């Protein structure tokens, strides 16, 4: 690999011990999430709640486990990161004569379209107040008028049965603002949605109270790898994982055997519970969204 001998200003340099400690802390944190998933995958046992972040999103477990320092931070060449896409080996004065590995400025420049699009979407979402009246009806609309054998998680019964589930959908005003949820509505449910989000106009619809917009912070974060630190990616994953639990507790499925008591959004009490937790997730997601925005701004300014 070619070695860049230019001096890179404003570069933080991690010594061997600091790099090893931060990498180990990240791996230990992530392993607590990965091990159960990998064990289930090996045994062929799906989990409708905890597997979602690994099957719906494209980030592979091994990639989530790998720690990246982010642009502007140099780590020892012995880290092996220099063999990965987006990195270069440099000789920094503070490490001379030892080489160090940094994210390449050329890689950042090549990713400007992604950075710009991500910044625009995150800024548009953050500019809106949270809307908290959807009551998780997107999961119900995904099974509307389907037989039990045809629903996505067919191994898990519908709490109210197919007819009862359909009645809940028909008695609610559905206003899903997230395209990647709306696109999974059944054909019969799609006309019942008050909104028409599409793949090309996400910035016109997404709002911070949406559970899927909160989970997607993880997607935005890992797509910015290796330009941002993996600590932020893991923070977004942790939020998405917790949001997914509410998403499925409020769904029409009975997941009590997995230890997930239902949030009965078909009742007034269930709606209150859902909104309270939804609001808490919106508040928790706001600083993560801002951190991602700040990273996009920083990288676009390079």
ChimeraX attribute file (.defattr): number of C-alpha atoms within 10 A of each C-alpha:
attribute: neighborCount
match mode: 1-to-1
recipient: residues
	/A:1	7
	/A:2	7
	/A:3	12
	/A:4	16
	/A:5	12
	/A:6	10
	/A:7	12
	/A:8	16
	/A:9	8
	/A:10	8
	/A:11	14
	/A:12	15
	/A:13	20
	/A:14	17
	/A:15	13
	/A:16	13
	/A:17	10
	/A:18	12
	/A:19	18
	/A:20	16
	/A:21	11
	/A:22	17
	/A:23	20
	/A:24	15
	/A:25	13
	/A:26	19
	/A:27	17
	/A:28	13
	/A:29	15
	/A:30	20
	/A:31	17
	/A:32	10
	/A:33	17
	/A:34	19
	/A:35	12
	/A:36	14
	/A:37	20
	/A:38	16
	/A:39	11
	/A:40	13
	/A:41	13
	/A:42	10
	/A:43	9
	/A:44	9
	/A:45	12
	/A:46	15
	/A:47	14
	/A:48	18
	/A:49	19
	/A:50	18
	/A:51	20
	/A:52	15
	/A:53	20
	/A:54	15
	/A:55	10
	/A:56	8
	/A:57	12
	/A:58	11
	/A:59	15
	/A:60	11
	/A:61	17
	/A:62	10
	/A:63	12
	/A:64	21
	/A:65	20
	/A:66	15
	/A:67	24
	/A:68	25
	/A:69	25
	/A:70	19
	/A:71	24
	/A:72	19
	/A:73	19
	/A:74	26
	/A:75	26
	/A:76	23
	/A:77	19
	/A:78	11
	/A:79	14
	/A:80	10
	/A:81	23
	/A:82	21
	/A:83	13
	/A:84	10
	/A:85	11
	/A:86	20
	/A:87	19
	/A:88	23
	/A:89	23
	/A:90	26
	/A:91	21
	/A:92	21
	/A:93	13
	/A:94	13
	/A:95	16
	/A:96	10
	/A:97	9
	/A:98	12
	/A:99	21
	/A:100	27
	/A:101	26
	/A:102	30
	/A:103	28
	/A:104	21
	/A:105	18
	/A:106	11
	/A:107	16
	/A:108	20
	/A:109	13
	/A:110	12
	/A:111	16
	/A:112	14
	/A:113	12
	/A:114	15
	/A:115	22
	/A:116	14
	/A:117	13
	/A:118	20
	/A:119	22
	/A:120	15
	/A:121	20
	/A:122	22
	/A:123	16
	/A:124	17
	/A:125	23
	/A:126	20
	/A:127	12
	/A:128	13
	/A:129	11
	/A:130	17
	/A:131	17
	/A:132	20
	/A:133	18
	/A:134	21
	/A:135	27
	/A:136	27
	/A:137	23
	/A:138	27
	/A:139	20
	/A:140	22
	/A:141	30
	/A:142	23
	/A:143	27
	/A:144	24
	/A:145	20
	/A:146	17
	/A:147	12
	/A:148	16
	/A:149	11
	/A:150	10
	/A:151	18
	/A:152	12
	/A:153	15
	/A:154	13
	/A:155	12
	/A:156	17
	/A:157	16
	/A:158	21
	/A:159	16
	/A:160	14
	/A:161	15
	/A:162	18
	/A:163	13
	/A:164	13
	/A:165	22
	/A:166	19
	/A:167	15
	/A:168	19
	/A:169	21
	/A:170	14
	/A:171	9
	/A:172	14
	/A:173	15
	/A:174	23
	/A:175	19
	/A:176	27
	/A:177	26
	/A:178	23
	/A:179	20
	/A:180	16
	/A:181	17
	/A:182	22
	/A:183	16
	/A:184	15
	/A:185	20
	/A:186	16
	/A:187	13
	/A:188	13
	/A:189	21
	/A:190	20
	/A:191	12
	/A:192	17
	/A:193	19
	/A:194	12
	/A:195	16
	/A:196	16
	/A:197	21
	/A:198	16
	/A:199	10
	/A:200	8
	/A:201	12
	/A:202	17
	/A:203	19
	/A:204	13
	/A:205	18
	/A:206	26
	/A:207	26
	/A:208	26
	/A:209	27
	/A:210	25
	/A:211	24
	/A:212	21
	/A:213	24
	/A:214	27
	/A:215	22
	/A:216	20
	/A:217	24
	/A:218	26
	/A:219	19
	/A:220	20
	/A:221	27
	/A:222	24
	/A:223	17
	/A:224	21
	/A:225	20
	/A:226	25
	/A:227	27
	/A:228	23
	/A:229	20
	/A:230	25
	/A:231	19
	/A:232	18
	/A:233	24
	/A:234	21
	/A:235	15
	/A:236	24
	/A:237	24
	/A:238	16
	/A:239	19
	/A:240	24
	/A:241	19
	/A:242	14
	/A:243	21
	/A:244	21
	/A:245	15
	/A:246	21
	/A:247	21
	/A:248	21
	/A:249	23
	/A:250	27
	/A:251	26
	/A:252	30
	/A:253	24
	/A:254	19
	/A:255	19
	/A:256	12
	/A:257	8
	/A:258	10
	/A:259	8
	/A:260	15
	/A:261	14
	/A:262	18
	/A:263	22
	/A:264	19
	/A:265	22
	/A:266	18
	/A:267	11
	/A:268	10
	/A:269	11
	/A:270	16
	/A:271	19
	/A:272	16
	/A:273	16
	/A:274	24
	/A:275	19
	/A:276	12
	/A:277	14
	/A:278	27
	/A:279	18
	/A:280	12
	/A:281	22
	/A:282	23
	/A:283	14
	/A:284	13
	/A:285	24
	/A:286	17
	/A:287	12
	/A:288	20
	/A:289	26
	/A:290	15
	/A:291	14
	/A:292	25
	/A:293	20
	/A:294	13
	/A:295	21
	/A:296	23
	/A:297	14
	/A:298	12
	/A:299	20
	/A:300	16
	/A:301	7
	/A:302	8
